[in-house]
Amino acid sequence: MSAPYTLANNNHVVLDCCGGLSNVDYSKVDMSLLGEVLRHVDVYDPRFCVAVLAVLFNPFFWNVVARWEHRTRGLSRLFRSPPLACYCLGFLIILLNVYRSHSMAVVMKAQARWEMLDRVEVFYAGVVLLVGGSLLVVTSFLSLGFTGTFLGDYFGILMDEPVRGFPFSLTENPMYWGSTANYLGLALIGASPVGLVLTVLVFISYTVAIAFEGPFTQQIYRERSQRCKHK
């Protein structure tokens, strides 16, 4: 399961490896490998199109709905309770993510395996990623709780202070990156080139979601701090 993580943490320390992606020389990337991966992917497969739509739709949906709720309190009024409204949206997000995972599994099973990935060491690397990703997702959920995980900030359910323990001491968005690691692990275990392509799309969709969610969530907590100062 992949769930959105929103938490204001201006003092959060993020591990940065080699300066991040800004130091990568993309001109030296071997594009022949990418071409080899895409050669094994049937992009015209309707099941592939469904999986792509599911990957792109989910973070778009929860960001649009959560911002609408923050602006209008429409869901809170409908359910007559911000926590209840948050729980309902959270369960809907879970269902959407389950469907996304199902659609990805279906197309990975239907399309061809890649001999280059069909090795014992790749299989065990996938297992390690799956275990590590699941650890990040589960510990993140336990640290934040249901409303902390599923956009409770947008419903006015704010945390007293940022969470700095594991896994947030490792990365600022463990729920997202743990979920991405899970999908990459499944792709490697299944020697699935289409799984690799879909995992890249998951990574891109989460990166865009974080770019929108992070500053907006910090703004929510800044507004609370300003209100507290004026009291």
N, C-alpha and C positions, 0 to 999 in steps of 0.2 A: 504494500500500500504506500502511495505517496500522498502526503498531506502538506498543505501550505504551512509555513512557519512565519509568524510575524511577531517581532519583539523589538522594542526600542532598546538599543544598547550602544550608546555613543562611545563608551570606553572599552568596547570589546576588542580583544587582541586576536587578529586573524593570522594564521600561519601563512606565510607567503613563500613559495618555493621559487627560487631563481628569479625573483622580481615579477612573477606572474606571467601571463601570456603576452605582455607587452614586449618581452625580450625574445620572443620566438621569431625567427626569420622564416616567414612563410614561403619565401621564394625557394627554400631548400627542401620543402616538403615533397616527398616522393608521390606524385600524383598517379603514377602507374599503379600503386597499391589501391588507391581509391577507385581507379577504373576497374581493377580486378574484382573489388567488392561489388561494385554496381553491375558488373557483368553477370553476377549470380543472382541479381534481384529483378524480379518481374514487377516493374512499377505500374503495369496496367492491370494487375491482379486486383479485382474489386475488394478483396480482403485486405490488401495492402492499403488501399485508399481509405477504407474504414478505420484501420489502425492509425493512419496519419491524422485523420480528422479527430479521432479520440485523443491523441496526444496533444494536438494543438488546441482543441476546444476546452479541455479541463481547466488549465490555469486562466484562460481568458474568461471562462464562465465565473469562477469563484472571485476573480478580481472585480469584474463588472458588478456582480450581485453584492459583494461586500461593500464596495464604494457607494452603491445605491443605498444600501442599508445605512451606512454612516451618514449620508447626506439627508435621507428622508425618514429614517427609522420605520420604514414601511413594514419590514418583517416583524420587528418588535411590536408594532401596533396590531399586526395580523394575528400573532400568537399571544399577544397581551403579556409578553415576558421576554426580555432580551436573552436570558439564558436558554429558554425553550427555543426561541428562534435560532440561536446559534447552534444548538444541538440538532435541530432539524436540517439546517444548512450543512452541518458537519456530516450527518448521515447521508445526505444526498451526494456530497463530495466523495465520500467513501464508496458509494455505489458506482459513481462515475469512474472512479479510479479502478475499481474491480472490473468494470466493463473494458476500460483501457487495457488492463493487463490481460484480460481474456482475449481481446481482439489481437493483441500483439502475439500471444501464445498461438492463436489459430493460424496466423500467417507464417509464423516461424516454423510451425509443424508442416504447413502445406508446401512451403517453398524449399528449394534445394539446399542441402548442406554444402559446406565448403571444405574441401580436402585439407587445405592449409590449416584450418582450425580443428580438424578432426584428429587431435592428438591428446595423449594422456596429460601432458603438462598444461595444455590449454584448458582441459577439462577441470583440473585441480585449481588452476588460477581462477576459473569461473566460480568454483565452490568457495574459494577464499573471499572473492568479491561479494558473493551472495551472503555469506555469513557476516562479513564486515558491514555490508550495507544494511542488513537486517538489524544488527546491533545499533547502528546509528539511528535508524528509524524508531526502534522500540525505546531506546534510552531517551531520545528526544521527546517522544510522546509522554513518557513517564515524568520527565522533568517539567514539561509545560502543562500537562493535563489536557483534557478534551478541549475546553474553550481556548486555552492558550495555543493549542495546535491549530484549531479550526477558526481562525480569524475573530476570536472573541474581542480583540481590540476595537474592531469596527462596530461592534455592538455595544461599546461602552464598558466592556468587562476588561478592565486594565489590571496589569500586574503591579505589585508594590515596588518591585525592583527587578532588574534584568537577571536572567539566569546565566551564571558564568561557569558552572561546573560542567563535567563531561556530559554530553559530547560537545557542548558549546565552547569549551576551552580548546577544542580541536578545530572546529570550523563554525562559521556564523550561521550556516543554514544546513545543519546535519540531516534534517528530514528530507530536503531536496536531494542532497548529494548521496545520502544513503539509498534513496529510491533509485537514483541513476545508477549507482553501483549494482543494485539488484538486477536491473534490466541488462546491464552489461554482463554480469555474471551469468544470467540465463542465456544470453546470446552466445557466450563462449562455451557453456556446457552443451548447448545444442548445436555448436559449430555452424551457427546461422548467420550468413551475411546480411540477410534482411533484418535480423535482430540488431546487428551493429548499426545499420542505417537508422532504425527506429530509435535506438538508444541515443544517437547523435541528435535526433529531433527532440527527444525528451530533455537532453542537456540544454539545447537552445531555448526551448520553451520555458524551462525553469530559470535560465539566465535572464530572459526578458521579464519573467514574472518578478524576480528579485529586484530588478531595476525599477519596477513600478511600486512594489510593496514596501521595500526598505525605506525610502524617503517619506512615503505617505504615513507609514506606521510611526516613524520618528516624529513627524509633525503632530500626530495624535497625542503623543506623550508630551511634546513641548507645550501643546495647548493646555493639557492638564496641569503642567507645572506652572504655567502663567495664571491659570485660574486659582490655583492654590496660593500663589503669592498675593493675589488681590483680595483674598479672604482675610 
